[in-house]
Amino acid sequence: MKVDKKLTFSTIGIMGKPKHKEVGETIITLFNFLQQEDYSLLVEDRVACDLAIPNDQQVTWQTLGERCDLVIVIGGDGSMLYAARLMSDYDIPLLGVNRGYLGFLTDIQPQQVCEKVAEVLAGEYTEERRFLLEAEIDGDQGSENPRFSDAVNDIVLYPGEISRMIEFEVYINDSFVYSVRGDGLIISTPTGSTAYSLSAGGPIMSPAINAISLVPMFPHTLSSRPISISADSKVDIVFSKDNQNEARLSCDGQVRFPVMPGEKFCVRKRQQEMWLLHPKDYDYFRLLRTKLGWGSKL
């Protein structure tokens, strides 16, 4: 029987967005607790400077990636998306403390932050790997300002102007699938299936499956339906030359760049993954029931 080797945590990093008083309070509570437990602590500088963290413990996110054994993210799902895109290059586990609205990715509640973090550091955790997507505008390789980014949740094509439909073609593994006139397209990972894709009528996908969904937004024909495909597929989107205005490409709603009429962009599965740690009692389907208001057993 295979026995998973438990991780060891010596240096711990903290990331977050302390724009709200409650977030800053939780960061300070956790910082003081871990310091009392004799862990070496590093805090992302954009967080630390707002909270009077000692200068020698304020570092860039790159330094967190290079030196930490674990990064704890305090905030909402947006904070975790930001951290995951940065830390995936360093193959470092992330642990989330929820100080946001939904908390699909940050599953420790602030009232239990010290208790649950202590359990994880003592080896009471489960591990999970989730894939990311990457998008690149065709022909941008080698340019001075390449339009390239990755996403944990979704990559979204949408109009550059409000209430203006756009036209585009979708290809999967170089095979033409369909052309669409509508408000755009959401390409979602299983992680993102409970985010924007869900609001647009896309399917909820278990994080364990290797699939992505393509969800047209307000298509002009009722036959344009969401489809799920292998995450190992190559998806190409051609933004029609007939469009009068540029469109926008959004990665997790945090990185955006323009797409011009006639341009093509490619979406692929990223080689690097997001590495999550959860408390031992984590249950994905219980999380869905709680967040989405599903009924209990009869």
TORGUMAR-533123 format. One record per residue: x, y, z of N, C-alpha, C in turn; residue in three letters. Coordinates in steps of 0.2 Angstrom, whole numbers, plus 5000, padded with zeros to 4 digits. Layout:
N
XYZXYZXYZALA...
This chain:
298
500449945000500050005000500450065000MET500350114996500750174995500550225001LYS501050245004500950295010501250365007VAL500750415007500950475005501450505011ASP502050535008502450565012502250635015LYS502150645021501950715024502450765022LYS502150825021502550885020502850915026LEU503350945026503650985031503651055030THR503451095035503351165034503851205039PHE504351235036504851275040504651345039SER504651365033504551435031503851445028THR503451485031502751495028502651565026ILE502351575020502251635017501451655018GLY501351725018500651745019500551795013ILE499951785010499751835005499051855006MET498751905003498151925004498051995001GLY497452025002497252095000496952125006LYS497252155011496952185017496652255016PRO496252255010495852315009495352325014LYS495052275017494552275022494852265029HIS494552295034494852295041494852215043LYS494352185042494252115044494852065041GLU495052085035495552045032496252055035VAL496352125037496952135040497052105047GLY496452105050496452075057496552005057GLU496351965052496451895052497151885050THR497451925046498151915044498651925050ILE498451975054498851995060498751935065ILE498151915066498051855071498451795069THR498451775062498851715060499551735061LEU499751785059500551805059500751795066PHE500351825071500651825078500551745081ASN500051715079500051645081500651605078PHE500751605072501351565069501951585071LEU502051655073502651675076502751645083GLN502251645087502251605093502451535093GLN502251505087502451435086503151425083GLU503551475082504251475080504251455073ASP503751475069503851465061504251525059TYR504651515053504951565050504351595045SER504251665046503751695042503951745037LEU503651745031503751795026503051815023LEU503051885023502351915021502451955014VAL502051945009502051985003502052055005GLU502552095001502652165003502052205002ASP501652194997501052234996500552225002ARG500552175005500152155011500552185018VAL501152175018501552185024501552265026ALA501652305020501752375021501152405024CYS500552375024499952405026499752385033ASP500152335036500052305042500652305047LEU501052355046501652365051502052295052ALA502152255047502552195048503252215047ILE503652185052504452205051504752205044PRO505152245043505452255036505752185034ASN506152155039506452095036506052035035ASP505352045036504951985034504452005028GLN504652065025504252085020504652075013GLN504352035009504652005003504252014997VAL504452004991504052004985503751934984THR503251934980502951864979503451814976TRP503951844972504451794969504851764975GLN505051804980505351774985504951724989THR504351734990503851684993503951624989LEU503951624983503951564979504651524979GLY505151564980505851534981505951504987GLU505651534993505951515000505351485004ARG504751485002504251455007504051385005CYS503851345010503651285010502851275009ASP502551335011501851335011501651415011LEU501151425007500851495006500151495009VAL499951535014499351545016499051605013ILE498451595010498151655007497451675011VAL497451735013496951765017496551815012ILE495851795011495451845007494951805004GLY494651824998494151784995494451744989GLY494051714985494251674980494651714975ASP494551784974494951824970495751824972GLY495851824978496451824981496851754980SER496451704980496751634979496851634971MET496451654967496651654960497251694958LEU497351754961497951784960498551754963TYR498551724969499051684972499251624968ALA498751584965498851524962499151534955ALA499051584952499351604945500051614946ARG500251654952500951664953501351604956LEU501051574960501451514964501451454960MET501051444955501051384951501751374948SER502151424946502751414943503251384948ASP503151394955503551364960503351304963TYR502851274961502551214964502551214972ASP502151264974502151264982501351264983ILE501251224989500551214991500251284994PRO499651284992499251344995498751325000LEU498551365005498051355010497651415010LEU496951415010496551475009496151485016GLY496151545018495751565024495251615021VAL494551605022494051635018493851705022ASN494051755018493751825021493451855015ARG493151815010492751845005492051825005GLY491751824999490951814999490851744998TYR491051704993490851634992491351584996LEU491951594994492451544997492451474995GLY492451464988492451404985493251374985PHE493651424986494451404986494751414992LEU494451454996494751475003494251445008THR494451385011493951345015494051355022ASP494551385025494551395032494151455034ILE493751445039493351505041493851545046GLN493751615046494151655051494151645058PRO493551615060493451605067493851545069GLN494051505065494451445066495151445063GLN495351505061496051505058496651475061VAL496651495068497251465071497251385072CYS496651365074496451295075496551255069GLU496251275063496351235057497051245054LYS497351295054498051305052498551255056VAL498451255062498851215066498751145064ALA498151125063498051055061498351035054GLU498351085050498651065043499451065044VAL499651115048500451105049500651045053LEU500151015057500350955060500250895056ALA500050905050499950845045499250825044GLY498750855047498050835046497750875040GLU497950855034497650895028497550845022TYR497250865017497150825011497450875005THR497750835000498050874995497650874989GLU497750924985497350924978497750964973GLU497750934967498050964961497450984956ARG497551044954497051074949497451104943ARG497151094937497551124932497351194930PHE497751234927497651304924497551304917LEU497351354914497351364907497751424905LEU498051424899498451484897498151504890GLU498151564889497951594883498451644880ALA498551634873499051684869498751704863GLU498851764861498651794855499151764849ILE498851734844499251704839499751764836ASP500351744835500851794832501151834837GLY500951834843501251874848501951854851ASP502151784850502751764852503351804849GLN503751824854504351864852504251934851GLY503651954852503452024852503652064859SER503752124859503952164865503452164870GLU502752164868502252164873501752104871ASN501952044873501551984871500851984875PRO500351964872499751964875499651884877ARG499851874883499851804886499651804893PHE499251754895499151754903498851684904SER498851664910498551604912497951614917ASP497551564918496951574922496751504926ALA496551514932496351464936495551444935VAL495151504934494451494933494251484926ASN494451544922494151544916494451594911ASP494451584905494651634900494051654896ILE493951724896493251744893493451794887VAL493051784882493051834876492451874877LEU492451934876491851984877491952044873TYR491452084872491452144867491852194871PRO492152234867492552294869492052354871GLY491452344868490952394870490252364872GLU489952394877489352364880488752364874ILE488352304875487752294871487952294863SER488552264862488752254855488952184854ARG488552144850488752074848489352074844MET489752014845490351994842490251934838ILE490651924833490651864829491351824830GLU491351764831491951724831491851654829PHE492351614828492351544826492751504831GLU492551444832492851404837493151344834VAL493751324835494051264833494351224838TYR494251154838494551114843495051064840ILE495651064842496151024839496151024831ASN496051094829496151114822495451094818ASP494951064821494351054818493851104819SER493551134814493051184815492451154819PHE492151194824491651174828490951214826VAL491051274827490451324825490651394825TYR490251434822490351504822489751534827SER489951584830489451614835489351694834VAL488751714835488651784836488351794842ARG488651834847488351844853488751884857GLY488751874864489051924869489751894871ASP489951834868490651814869490651734871GLY491151714874491251644876491651634882LEU491451594886491851574893492151504892ILE492751504893493151434892493351424900ILE493051374903493051364910493451304912SER493851304917494051244920493551214925THR493651154928493151134933493151174939PRO493751204941493751254946493351314945THR493351334939492951394937492251384935GLY492051314936491351294934490851324939SER491051344945490551374950490651444950THR490951474945491051544945490651574939ALA490951614935490551654929490251604925TYR490551544923490251494919489551474922SER489451464928488851444931488351494930LEU488451554931487951614930487751614923SER488151584918487951584911487651524909ALA487551474913487151414912487651354910GLY488251364912488751304911488651254916GLY488951194915488951144920489351144926PRO489151124931489651114937490051054936ILE490751054936491151004935491550984941MET491650924943492050904949492750924947SER493150954952493850964951494250904949PRO494050844950494450784949494450774941ALA493950794937493950774930494350824926ILE494650794920495050824916494650854910ASN494350904911493850934906493851004907ALA493651034901493451104901492851114898ILE492451174899491851184896491851254892SER491551254886491451304882490751334882LEU490651394885489951414886489851484883VAL489451484877489351544874488851584878PRO489051654877488651704881488151734877MET487451724879486951754875486951744867PHE487051684865487151674858486551694854PRO486551714848485951744844485551684841HIS485851624842485451564840485351514846THR484751484847484651444852485051374852LEU485351364846485651294845486351304848SER486651354850487351364852487251344860SER487551294862487451264868488151254872ARG488151254878488851234881489051164880PRO489651154879489951094878490551074882ILE490651014884491251004888491750954884SER492350964884492850934880493450914885ILE493950874882494550854886494950914887SER495250924893495650974895496250974891ALA496450924888497050914884496950934877ASP496350964875496250994868496551054867SER496651074861496951144859496251174856LYS496151234859495551274857495751334854VAL495551344848495751414844495151454843ASP495151514844494551554843494851614838ILE494451614833494551664828494051724828VAL494351784830493851844830493751864823PHE493151864821493051874814493251944812SER493451954805493652014802493052064801LYS492452034802491852074801491652114807ASP491952104812491852144818492152214817ASN491752264819491852334818492352354824GLN492352324829492752344835493152294838ASN493652304842494052254845493652224851GLU493852164853493552134859494052134864ALA493852104870494352094876494352024878ARG494952004880495051934883495251944890LEU494851904894494951914901495151844904SER495651844909495951784912495751794919CYS495351754922495051764929494851834931ASP494651874926494351934927494951984930GLY495551964930496052004933496652024928GLN496651984923497152004917496752014911VAL496852074908496452084901496852114896ARG496752094890497052124884496552124878PHE496752164873496252174867496352124862PRO495852104858495852064853495652104847VAL495952104841495752144836495452104830MET494952134826494652094821495152054817PRO495051994816495451944812495951914816GLY496051924822496551894826496251824829GLU496751784830496651714833496951714840LYS496651684844497051664851496951594852PHE497451564856497451494857497351484865CYS496951434867496951414874497151344875VAL497551334879497851264881497851254888ARG497951194890498051174897498751194899LYS498851224905499551244907499851184910ARG500551174909500951124911500951124919GLN501051184922501051194929500351194932GLN500351164938499651154941499651194948GLU499051204950498851234957498851184962MET499251194967499251134972498951164979TRP498351134981498051154986498051104992LEU498051134998497951095004497351115007LEU496951065010496351075013496351045020HIS495951065025495851035031495650965030PRO495750925035495550845034494850835033LYS494450885036493750875035493450905029ASP493850925024493550955018493150905014TYR492550935011492150895007491850935002ASP492050924995491850964990491150964989TYR490750914990490050914989489650944994PHE489950945000489650975006489751055005ARG490351075002490451145000489951164995LEU489751124990489251144985488551154988LEU488351104992487751114996487651175000ARG488251195003488251255008488251315004THR488651324999488751384995488151394990LYS487851344987487351344982486651334985LEU486551324992485951314995485551254993GLY485851194991485551134990485251104996TRP484751064995484351035001484750985004GLY484550965010484850915014484550845012SER484850795015484550725014483850725017LYS483350685014482650675016482650635023LEU
